[in-house]
Amino acid sequence: MSVSPGSPARRRVAVVGTGAIVSGSHLPALRAHADRVELVAAVDVDKERLDAFRELAGGQVAGYTSVDAMLDAERPDLVLIGTPPSLHRDQTVAALKAGAWVLCEKPLTLSLAEYDEIAAAEEASGAYASVVFQHRYGSGAVHARELITGGELGAPLVAHCQTTWHRDAAYYAVPWRGKWASEGGGPTMGHGIHQYDLLLHLLGEWEEIQAMAARLVHDTESEDVSTALVRFRGGTLATVVNSVLSPDEVSRIRVDCADATVELTHLYGHTNDNWVYTPAPHVASERATAWRTPANDVPSSHTAQLGTLLDAYDTGTRPPGSGQDARATLEFAAALYKAAFTGRSVRAGEIGPGDPFYEAMHGEYPDWAPKERA
């Protein structure tokens, strides 16, 4: 494929893990950006699954069963990681050391301690690692954030963040699910993280959190439901619910501002039509009309996030969803667990080296640490 004069070269991309998330989300994203990327390699320990993916991907995609072997042979510009969470840290660090940028499925790591190892690897290599938080990148989310942060809707006062999904026993029969060492937590880490990442993206820094968590149905090490009360730096009060016990599945964010309520209701992805603005009685209709979502409708997706990452790559700047930006979301998860398990409020910034919740989301807390469930 020819590249026009002055345009960036196509980036050489490798995928690690060839399961459903890579085949169903990352591969379509790569195809949508075919003028900017070239898929050169795939890695999977399951040879049969690897071969099936290579056939699906078409072209000359090299296959490997070892990340290190692929990195040595291919030297890709960008590595997309879609493996189980316990593998993310080591695979991300290996890619960074090889000079590749990384886009990794959530959670990037199982703890803040692991995250800081990746930050050190970034600094040493000059490459960057981003987390897949695709809900930030739909045009509806971009527009809502501009309105909220720009003060167009008035001060944010009250917010609700809801991830109420349903997962059955068969879902948790997969060996790595529901275990701290392999998944990092329950719906707080593996399901609701997308929604409260978007909440943080809309409202900014949080200040204090109180929480509860429970195992009400599933026989797992981690929780199957959690709830939280959150105070943001700007004064906004919010509730956060993360559940895999809810037959009527929905993902929802609602922010009540002084001049309007903005609400997002969807399940696994949103378009402009999923965002609704309700003006306060005192707001003139002309002003409310200006809040309508943009005519260009970009769904939240891996495609949208990959495009943003490639823009950053082309300019050599840190991509969104990386560094302190992504760490803040992981810190929120750690603080929610600490607040739930200890029964006390947790302040932003208090979880650091020496705190057991820095090393693991369960914090070695009685009744929640893995040894207590043996």
N, C-alpha and C positions, 0 to 999 in steps of 0.2 A: 504493500500500500504506500503510495507516495505521500510525502508530507510537504505542505506548502512552505515556501521560503519564510524564515523567521518564526515559524510555529514550533512548539516543543516537540521533541521526538516522542514516539509512542513508548510508554513505560512498560517494561517487561515485568509481568506479574506471575506469582506462584500462589497456589491455594494449598493450605494445609488442613486436611480433613475434607472428605468428599461426600458427607452425608446430606441430609435433607436441607439444612440451612444454606450450605454452599451451593448445592444443585438448584435449590428453589429460589434463592435470593441473591447470592453473590454472582452466580453465573449470568443471570439476566442483567445484573448491573454492569458486568464486564462487557456484555454484548451491546448494551445501550451506549457505552463509551468506547466502542471499537475503534473510533478514530484517534483515541488517546492512549489505549492500552493494548497489550498483546499478552494473552495467556500462554505462558511457555512451559509451565510445569504444575504437577499436582502430586500431593503426598498423602498416603493413607497406609496404615498397617494392614488393612484388609485388602488383599490383592484383587479379589473379585469386585469389591465395591470401587476400587480405584480404576479398574479396567472399564467398568460400566460408566463411570464419570468421564473418562477420557473419550469414550465413544460418544457420549452425550455432548461433550464440549466440541468435538470435531477438530479438524486441523491437526497440527503436529504438537500435541501436548505431551511432554515427557512425563513418565510415571516413576515415582520413587516411594519406597517404604520407610525412608529415613529423612528427617528434616535436615540433618547435618550434611548428608550426601547431596541432597538437592541444592543446598546453599553453596556448597563447594563447587558443584558442577555448573550451576545456572547463574549465580550471582544476580538474582532478580533485583529490580528497583523497589518493588512493593510486594509484601506478603500478606495475604488474607487468611486469617485463622478462624476456623469453625470447628474446633475440637472440643471435647469436654473441658470444663473449667479448670480442673486440676493440672492440665497440660499448658495452660496459657502462659504462665510466667516463663517457664523454661524455653518454650518455642518462641516467644516474643523476644526474650533476651538474645537467643541465638541469632534471630533475624537481624536485630539491631547491631549486634557485633559484626555481622556480615555486611553492614552498611545499608541494609534495606529498611524502608519505612514499613510500618505495620498497621493494618486495620483488623482488629480482633473483636470477636463476639463478646458480649457481656457475660459475666463480669470479667474484666481484664485480668484480675487477680483474685485470690481468695482472702486477702487481708491487706491492710495498709502497709504492713512490713514488706510484703511481696511487691506492692505497688512502688514503694520507694526503691526497691532493687531495680525495677524497670526505669525509674527516673534516673538512676545512676548510670544505667546502660545507655540511655538516651544521651546523657551528657558526654559520655566517653566516645560515642560513635558519631554524634551530630545528626543522627536520624531520629524520627519521631514515631511514637506508637499511639494510635487513636483507638477508642472504644466505639463499637457500633451502638449508637443511640439515635437510630434513624428517625424517631418521632420529632426531633428538633428541626429536621430539614425540610419538611413539607412547607409549601407556601403559606398555608393557614397558620402554622406555628411561627414562622418568620414574621408574618404580619401582626399576629397577636403580641409577640414580644416587642416589636417596634412601638405598638400603641401603648403597652403597659409601661415599658421603660421610658418612653418619651412623655409620659404623663397625660396622654390624650384621653384616657378613661378615668382620670382622677386617681387618687391614692388607692392602692390595693388594700383592702381591709380584712376580708375573710376568704378563705380558700378551702376547697375540698379536692382530694386526689384519691381516686378509687380504681383499684385493679381487683375486680371480683370475678375470678375465673373458676373453672372446674377441672380437676384432674382426678382420675380414678385410680384404683389399686394397680391396674395394669401399667399405668404411667410410671408408678414408683417401683415396678418390678425391674426396670432397667437398673443394673447394679450400681451405677454411680450417682443416681438421683437420691435425694433425701439424706445424704451423708455430708458431714462437714468437710471431710478431707478431700472429697471429690467434686462437690457442688458448691461448697462454701456457705450454704444456708438453704432455707426454704423459699417461699414466695417473696420474701423481702429481698433476697438476692437474685432469684432466678426469674421472677415474673413481674412484680411491681416496680422493679428498678427502672424500667422504661418510662413509666408514668411519673414517678417522683423525680426522675432526672429532668423531664420536661417541666415539671412544677418549679424546680430549682432554676431552670433555664429562664422561666418566665418571671420569677419573683426575686432571684438573686440570693444573697447569702442568708443562711439561717443562723439563728442565735442559740436556741434552746429546744430540747426535745424531751418529751415524756412518752412512754410507750408500754404496751403489753403484747405478749406473744403466747401462743398455746399450740398444743397438739390435740386437736379435737376429734380427728377422724383417722388420720394415717399413722401407721407405726413406723415413723421415721426418726432419725436423730434430731433433725431440725424441725422448725415450726411448720404448721400448715396454715396459720393465719397470724397476722400481726396488725396492730393499730397504733397510731401515734398522734400526739398533739404537738404542733410545732409553732414556735415563734420566730419570725424572720427579723432580720436586722432593721428593716423599715417599719416594723411594728405589726405586720400582717400576721394573723393567727390562722392556722391551717390544720385540717385533719387529713390523715393518710391511712388508707386501708389496703392491705395486701392479703388476698385470699385465694386458695385453690379449692374452696368448699362450696362455691356458689353456682347452682344450676343455671340461673339466668346470668350469663356472662356479659360483662360490660367493662369498658375502660372509660374513665371520665375524669375530667378536670374542670372545676368551676372556680372562677375568681370574681368575687364581688368587689368592685371598685366604687369610689364615691359617685361616679357618673354613669356606670354601666356594669352589667354582669356579662362576662364572656365565658362561654361554656363549650367544651369539646366532649362529644360523646361518640365513641367508636368501639372497636374491639382490638384488632391487631394492626390497624393502620388508618390514617385519616386523609381526607381530601378537604378542599375549601368548604364543601357543603356540610361537613361535620362540625363547623364552628358557628356558633350563634351569639349575636350581640343583642342584649336587651338594655335600652337606655333607661336611665332614671327618669322619673316624671318631669323633672325640671329641665331636661336636655332638649334643645330644639331639634326638630326633625332633620334639618339641613346638616347639623353636626353629626347626628347618628348615621346619616346616609354615607358620610365619609369613612365610617368604620367598616364598611362592607369589605369582605375579603377580595383580594386582587383578581382581575379577570383571568390571569394566567394561573392555572391550577396544577401545582406540582404535588403529587401525593407524597406522603412520608414514605421513605423507602431506602433500601441500600443504594439504589441508583442515585438518589439525590445526595446522600452523604458521600458516596464515592466521588461524585463530581466536585464537591467542595474540597475533599482531600486532594484531588488532582490539581485543583487551582492552587492550593497551598504548596504542593510539590513543585509546581512550575515556577513559583516565586521564591521558593526556599524558606518559607515562613512556617511557624508552628501551626498545624491544623487544629480546628476546633475539635472538642471531644478528646483532648489529650492534656498532658501536664496537670497543672493545678485545677483546670476546668473539670477534668474527669475525676480527679482525686476527690473533689468536693462531694461528688455523688457517692463514691465508695465510703467516704468518711460519714456521710449521712446514714448509710446502712449500718456501719459499725456502731454509731451512736444510738441508732434505734435498738439494736440488739442489747447494747450495754444498758440502756434505760429500761428495756423490758425485763432483762434478767436480774438487774440489781434493784429495780423498783424506785429509782431516783432519777431526777432530771440530769441530763447530760448537756454540757455546753460545747459549742463549736470550738475546736482546737484543743480540747483536753485529752484526746486519745493520742498518745505518742509513745515512743520507745519506753519500755518499762511497764506500760499498761497491758494487761493480758488481752484486752480487746484490740490492741494494735497487732498482736501476733496471730489472732484467730477470731473469727466472728463470734464464736461461742464463749470466748474469754475464759475458758477452763472453768466455767461456772457450774456449780453442783446442779444436777438434774438435766443439764444441757450439754455438758462436755461429753464427747464420744464414749469415754470409759464408763460413764454413768448409765449408758444404754446398752452395754455389752450383755 
